[in-house]
Amino acid sequence: MQRGVMSTASNAGTEPANKYRLAAEKAAIIRTNPPVHLSCMEGAAYLGISPRKLRELITARRVKCARIGSKIIFRREHLDELTRGCA
């Protein structure tokens, strides 16, 4: 197996593996029953936007987040505040 390439055995027949996007099944679970703390990819799936757009919102200081080392963590309520502000 090449470095950086994920095996498609677990999601054979659904969609190609992509390290920048959650599998459709996991994204649907996060949208319907999200945890309290979300990673950048999980937060993007929760909002229905790309992780890159979410990082742009962090840079523009439109959404609150915490950094633990290089990992970005969001509280679900802060993401909900962002969606209320857009509506």
N, C-alpha and C positions, 0 to 999 in steps of 0.2 A: 504494500500500500504506500502511496506517495505521501510525503509529509504535507499536512494541511488539507488533505482530501479525506472527507468522511465517507465511511462505508454506506452504501445505499441499501444494504440488506434489511435494515429495520423499517425503511419506508419505501420498499420496492412497490412500484406501481402507483404511488401517489404523486410525488413531485421530486425533482432532483435535490440532492443535499446541498445546502447553502449555509455557510457558517455565519452569514450576516442576517439570516432570517429564520424565525422559528418555524417548525413544522406546523402545518395547518391545524392538526388536531390539538397541539399544545396551545397555539394561539387562540383557538376557540374556547378552550378551558379557561385561559387567563382572562378573556373578555367576559365570560359568564360568571366565574367564581375567582376573582383575583386575590392573591395574597396581600398582606399589609405592606410588605416591602418588595419592590420589584427592581430587577436589573435594567440596564438600558434597553436590551432587546425585549424583555418582558413588558416594560413600560411603553415601548413603541407599539407592540402588539396590542396592548390594552387600549391605547389611543387610536390605533388604526393608521399610524404613520410610520415612516421609515426611521431606523435608529439614527441615521444621519440628520434627519430633520429634528429629532428630539435633542441631539447634541447641539444643533444650531439654536434651539430654544434655550438651552442651558447657557450658551455663550451670550445670548441676548438678555439673560437673567429674567426670562419669562416664567421659568419653572424652578422650584426649589429642589435641591438634591444634596446628597452627602457623598463625599469621596472617601473611600477606604483604600489607600494605596492608589492603584490605577483603576479600581472598580467604582462605578457610579451606582448609587442606590437611591431609589425614589420611594417616598411614602405614597400610598394610593390616594390619600386625601389631597395631597399637593397636585397630583395629576388631575383629580376631579376639579380642583379650583381652576386649573388651566382651562378645562372644557367649559366651565361655567362662565369664565371670562370671555370666551369666544362666542357664546350663544346670544 
